[in-house]
Amino acid sequence: MTQRTALIIGGGPAGLTAAYELATRTDIKPIVFEADIQVGGISKTVNYKGNRIDIGGHRFFSKSDRVMDWWAEILPLEKAASDEKNAITLTYHNRQHQIDAPEIGADPETTDEVMLVRSRVSRILYGRKFYDYPIKFSLQTLSNLGLGRSMKIFASYGKARLAPIKPEKSLRDFIINRFGHELYATFFRDYTEKVWGVPCEDIPADWGAQRIKGVSITGLIKHMLKKLKPSVGDVKQKDVETSLIERFLYPKHGPGQLWETVARKVEEQGGEVRMETRVTGIHHDGGKITAIDIETPEGTQERIEGDLIFSSMPVQELIHGWEPPAPEPVRAVSDGLTYRDFITVGVLLRRLKLGGGTSAAELARKVPDNWIYIQEPDVKVGRLQVFNNWSPYLVADPDTIWVGLEYFVNEGDDFWTMDDAKMQAFALEELVKLGVCDAGDHLDSVVVRTKKAYPAYFGTYDRFDEIRDYVMQFDNFYCVGRNGMHRYNNQDHSILSAMVAVDGLEAGRDTRAEMWEINTEEEYHESK
């Protein structure tokens, strides 16, 4: 009997997870088509002269045991972490994805195949002062805010709890109901509008319900009280909201390392991963997808038939390539979907001004942040990554400091099309303006552009069910991942969507409806 094949569009977390699960659990051959020169999608790691950029920052943390175990199967934990008597190591060693004893406790100094356990530190820069994230009701916070603003925040919060806005029509309403207008204006509004490029009044309340539903003043207070009690150091942190986690896993050389490892394992199991291969068309007969059109690295066109199709490509591009075309209402919804694009400017520095002057050797003590939210309205940068603190192995020279300025943009706008040299100069000017560094400490820079990084929940998103219902008519077609499902998924949700798809194929049942519920039923989102 001829072996069945699964054509997988996109080599990001969802596509590669689907390929790995198919290759290791079924007799279906996966063939992955990735348009980029690297696998990983938005979770790839960009290597610039030995300095690595994690696009957006990827904390490997999930409240799904299955995902946590899967990550540890691909890259074992570092020895220091596995020596701890905590639940995660014992669970990894005994669950269904059995791990051989020699892999437990890899040493990052002697091997690259290792998952580090890192401390999570994030702060907010507002008024040129640092605030802990999540906000702590400490003397330092009150001192930074001043007596007047502190009193306004408490009064505003009390008013919101006694007389909330009803109904919640926008993200603004959602946040004010939970935190009050003053906290919303101080710590939510400007950053959120930088990210999405529209006023919070124009963002549906659904966004808040999905991304920050577990965060509240009560939750912050409970978390602070828990920290007074000694912890055993369980990395799983099962009773902690994801926005409040304090430890996470991280591949030694960034998230892309894990996905490069997965791609290699897929090929070792007989699957294929075709790089620089763009999917340009999707053919169907009304009930099944019959073939896809691809453009090879050499520029030639090919049509490839397959038994199953997994798509993590942006829904807008998917529907554009549909042949015969989708019904006009479906095309209209697809055309109206919106995205937010992303630019990272990597900047190499001798030292920081932050912390009273900080060298690379002092960084972990003086500026321990993984990233810093920039809540300042007089600069365009939205967030600052400190890559040394994600993993020291992301930096080529340990005596330098490697940071990434994150800009949220729209493809084709003035900032997106700015010349790289001008953008690098602009980014350095903003670092100096914020007091992060002196211009003389600049060593090197690079610009990385990422299209369709964030599927947005406005435009025609309120009619997205029309697209979902239409593609569900094709019983051999699976939408997976962030862009494939047009959902602001975290990495673990993308992985789970692919796993659930393969669960159904292995069991001989249709699990596609279950895949669409993953993101709405499980509360483990990471957000500001």
N, C-alpha and C positions, 0 to 999 in steps of 0.2 A: 504494500500500500504506500502511496506517495506521502511523504512527510508533509504535514500541514505547516504553513508559515504564517507568522504574524509580522506585518509591516508596521513599524513603530516610527512615527513622525516626531522627531525631537529627541536629543540626547541629554536632556536635563534630568532632575531627580525622578520625575514620574516615568519618563520613557525608559531610563536605564533600570529603574526598579522593576518595571514590567518585564523588560528583557531578561534580567537576572532571575526573576521568579519563574518565568516561562522556561528558561534554559535549565534551571536546577530542579524544577518540580513537575514538568510536563514533557511530552515528546514533540512539542510545537517549537519550531525553529524561529527565533526572533531575528529580525533584520532591522537595525536602527539606522535612520537617516538623519544626520545632523548637518545643518547648513554652515555652522561655524568651524573654525580650525581647532576648537577645543570642545570637549564635552562638559556638561555641568549646567548649561543654561545660565541663569542668573547666579547659580551656585558655583560657577567656575572660579578659578584663581588665576589672575593675570600676573605673569612673571615679567618684571621690568628690571633688567640688569641684576637679577638675583633678589630683588625686592618684590615681594608678592602682595597683590591687592585682592582682598576679599570684598567683592562687590555687594555693598549693603550690610555686611556683617552677618554671619550665620552662626548663631549659637545652637549647638547640637543638643537639644533638650526636647523631650516629649513626655506627656503623661500617658502615652501608649507604651506599655511594656514591650510590645511586639517591635515597635520601631527602635527603641533603645537597644534591644537585643540584636536587632538586625545590624545596626551601626557597629556594635562590638564584634559581630561576626566578620564584618568587612575589615575593620581595623581594631586590633585589640587595645585594651586600656594600657596606659603607662604603668610601670611597676609600682611607683609610689602610691598610685590610686588603688591598684588591685591588692596591695598589702593591707589597706585599711579594712577593718571588719565592718563593712557596710553592705547594705542589701543589694546594691547594684552588681557587685562582683559575683556574689553567690548566685544571684538570679541568672546572670550571664552564663555561668558555668553549668547550670542545671536545667535550663529551659530547652525547648524543642530544637533550637538551633545550637547543637552541641559544639562547644569550643574545646579544642585540645588543650591539655594542661600546659604544654610548653609555650602556648601563645599568651597565657595569662601573665601579665606583668612585663610588657615590653619596655625596654630601656630606650628613651628618646635620644640618648647620647650615642647609641650604637646601631639603631635602626630607624629608618624612616617610616616603617609600617606601624604606626602607633597613634592612638587617640589620647590626647592630653586631657587632663581635668583642670579646668581653669576657674578662677574666681570671677564673678560678674560684678563689675563696677560701672555705673553710669551716672552722670551728673548733668544738670541743666546749667547753662551759662545764660544768666539774665541780669541786665544792668551791670554787666562786667563782674558779676559775683557768681560763685558756684552754689548750687543747691543740689542736695542729694536727690537721686531718683531711685525709688519713689520718694516723694517729699516726706521729710521727717519733721515732726512738730518739736523741734529742738530749739535751744537758745540761739544757736547759730543761725537757723532759718529765720527766727523772729527778729534777730539783730539785723540780718541782711535786708529783710522786708521793711523794717522800721515799725514803730508802734502804730502809726496811723493806718498803714496798709494791712498790717496784721489784724487790727480790729475790724477793718472793712471786710476782710476775708471771712472771719468768724461770723460776723453779722450776716453776710451774704449767704454763707452756708446754712445758717439757722433759718433764714427766710426761705431758702430753696426747699429745705426739708419740711417746713410748715405749709408752704404754698407753692408747690411745683407747677411748672408750665404744663398745661394739658391742651390738646394732645401733643406728643412729641413728633413734630413734622420734620425736624432737621437735626443734624449733629449738634448744633448749638443748643437746641432744646434738651437733647439727651444729656449733654455734659452739665448744663446749668442745673438741671433737676437733681443731679447727683453731687455736684461740687459747689454750686453757687456761681453767680456771675463774676465775682471778683477773681476766684481761682481760675475760671474759664478764661478770662481776659489776660491773666498773668501768665499761666503756664500751658494753656491748650491752644488758644486761638491762632496766634501768629505762626507757630510751628506747623500746625495742621494746614493752614492756608498756604504756607510755603510748599508743603508736600504736594498738595492737590491743585494748587493754582486757582482755586475758586473760594469764595467766602464760605464759612461753615454753615451759613443759612442755606446754601445751595447743595449741601451734602446730606443725603438721606440719613435719618436716625438709624437705619439698618446697619450702617457702617460702624457706629458706636456699639450697637447691640452685638455685633460680631467680634470687634477687635478689643473692646475695653469693658465688656460686660462684667467681668469678675473683679474689677478694680473699684474700690469705694473707700471713703474715709474710714468707715468701720473696719474694712479689710486691712488698711494701712496700720491702724492702731493695733489690731490683733497681731499683725506680722511683727510690729515693734516689740510687743509683749513677749512673743515667742522667742525673739532673739535674746531675751534676758535669760532664757533657760539654755544650759549647755546642750550642744547638738552632737549627734553621733556621726554627722557628716555624710548622710545618705544622699548620693548624687541624684537619686530619683525625685526627692522632694515632692512626694505624691500629694501632700496636703497644702502645697503652696501654689498660689496663682502664678502662672508662667511669667507675668510681668514682674513678679517679686522674687524669682529664683536667684540664688546666690552662687551657684556653681553650674557648670555646663561642660559638655565634652567638646573637643575641638581637634581636628586632624592636625598633625604636626606642621604640614605645609599648606594649610588652608582647606576650605571645603572642596575645592576642585580635586585635591588629592584623593579624597574618598571616591568621587565619581570617576576619576581616571582608573582607580583600582577596580571599581565595579565593571567598567567597560572592558578591562583586560580579562576579568573573570568570565564575562559573557562570551568573549571570543574563545577562551579556553574550554568553555562548555559547548562549543560548536555554533554559537551565534555569530552574527556579523554586526560591525559598527562601521558605517560608511560616513566618513567625514567630508566636509565641504560639499555636501550633496543636498540640494534644495528641492523640496516637494512643491510642485507648481500646479498640480491638478488632482482632483479626487473624482473617480468615475463610479457610477452606481447604476443599478437596474430598477430602482424604485423600492427595493426591499433589502438589498445588500450592497456593500461597497465591493466593486469588482477589481479595481486596479488604481494605482496612483501613477502620476507622471513625475519624473524627477529630472533635474538638471545636474549632470555630473561635474566634477571639478574641471574637466576639460571643456565644459560648455555644451556637451552633446545632450540630446533629449532622449529619454527612455520611458517606456511604459512597463510597469511591473505589476503582475497579478499576485494576490495574496488571499489567504483564507480569513484572516482577522486583521483589523486595522485599529491601531491605537494612535490617538492624536493628542499631542501636547502643544501644537502650534497655535498661535493666537486665533481665536474664533473668527475674527474678522477676515483673516487671510484664508482660513479654512473655507468659509462660505463663498468667498470670492472665487475659489478654485473649484467649486462644486459643479459637476457636469453629469447629466443635464442640470441646469441652474435650479437652485432652491426656489420655492414660491416667493413672489414679490414681497409679502409681509415679512417673511423670514429674512430676506435680503435687506429690507429696510431696517429691521432691528439690528442686524449685523453691522450695517453701515453707520448706525448711530452709536455704537459702542465706543467708549473713549478709554484712553490709556494715559498714563503718566510715564515719561521717559526720565532717564537718570544719567548723570555725569559724575564720575569720580576723578578728582585731580589729586594724584599722588605727589606728595612733596617730601623730599629728603632734607633733614635738618641736622645741624651740629648739636643744637640744644634748644630748649624751650625757655620762654620767659615765665611761663606758668609755674607756680610753686616757688616763686622767688628766684627763678633761675634753675633749670633742671637739665642735667646731662643724662645720657642714656643709662648710665649706671645708677642714677638716682630715680629713674622714671617710676619704677614699681612702688617706691615709697612716697614720692611727692605727687605724681600724676598717674594713679593706677587705673584710670578709666579705660574701658574697652572702646566706648564712644562717648561723645559729649553732645547733647542736644543744644543747638544754638538758637536760643529764644530771643535773639536780638533783631529788632526790625530794621536796623541800619545796615545790615549785610544780607547778601543773597544766600550764602551757605546755610544749609539746614542742619547739618550734623558733621561732626569731626571724628573720624576713626583714628585710634592710636594703635597701629598694627603691632608694635612691639608687645603690647599687652594682651593681644589675642594669642600670639605665639612668638617667642623670641626668634624662632626659626623662619619667620616671614621676612626677616631683615638680613641683608647680605653682610653688612658691617655692624657688629654689635655695639660699636661706639657711636652709631648714628641713630636718629629718631625718624621713623617712617610713618607719616600721617596721611590720611585721605580726607579731602574736603568733598562733601556730597551735595550735589545740586539737583533739584527736582525741576524738570523742564518739560517742554513739549517739543517733539521732533520737528525740526524746521524753523523753530523760533530763533530770535536773534542770538540768544546765548548758545543754543545748540550748534549754530552754524559759525560761531566765532572761531577765528584762527587759533590753533593750539597754543602758539606762543603768547598770544594776547590773553587767552584764558589762563595760562599758567601765571602770567604776570598779575592778572586780576585776582587769582586765588591767593597769591603771596601778599598782595596788598590787603586782602581781607584778614589774613592771619596776623599781619602787623597791626591793623586797625583794632582787632580784638585783643591785642596784647598777648598773643600766643607765642610769637617769636619776633626776633629782629630780622630785618631784610638781609643783613650780613651773614646770618646763619643758614641761608638757603644754599643747598648743594645741587639739587637736581629736581626735575618735575616730569610728570607724564599725564596725559589726558586719556580717560577711558569712557567711551559713550556706550550706553546700554538702552536699546529700544524696547518699548512696551514692558518696562520693569514692573509696573503696577496697573493691573486691570482696575478701572474705576467703576464706582457704583452710582454713576449718574449717566447723563445721555439717555439712551434707550434701555438702560439696564432693568428698569421696572417691567420691561416686556421680555426679559431674557428667557422666561419659560417657553416662549414660542419657539426659540431656537432649540432649547433642550428637548422639548416634546417632538420636534421635527427629526432631529438626529437620532432620537431613541427608536424611530421607526426602522432603522437599519440595524438588524439584529447582530451583525458581526462588527459593529463599530463602537469604540470605547473612547470617550473624552476623559483625559486624565490631566492632573497637574494644574498649576496656577493659571496659565494662559489657555490651556485646553478646556478648562471649565469656567473661565473668566471669573475667577474668585481670588481674592486677596489672601491666598493660602500661605501658611508657613510651609517649610520644607517637609515637616512630618506629615502634614495633610496630603501633600502631593505623593509622598511615598505610600501612604495608606490607600489612596484612591487606586493606585496600580496594584497593590497587594490584594485588595478586595476584588478587583477585576479578575485576577488570576485564580483567586479562591473559587470563583464561580465556574471558570473554565475547568478547573481540576475536579470540581464536584458535579459538573454537568448541569448547572443552573444559572439563571440570569441574575447577576448581582449589580447590574448597572444602576438601578434605583437606589440601592444601598450606598453606592459610591457617591451619589449626589447628597446623601444625608451626612456623610462624614464631617463635613465642615460646620454643619449647623447643630449637631448633637453633642459634640465633645468640646469642652471648654479648656483648650490649651493653646491659646493664641499669645503671641508676643507682640507687645505694642508699647508705644510711648504712653 
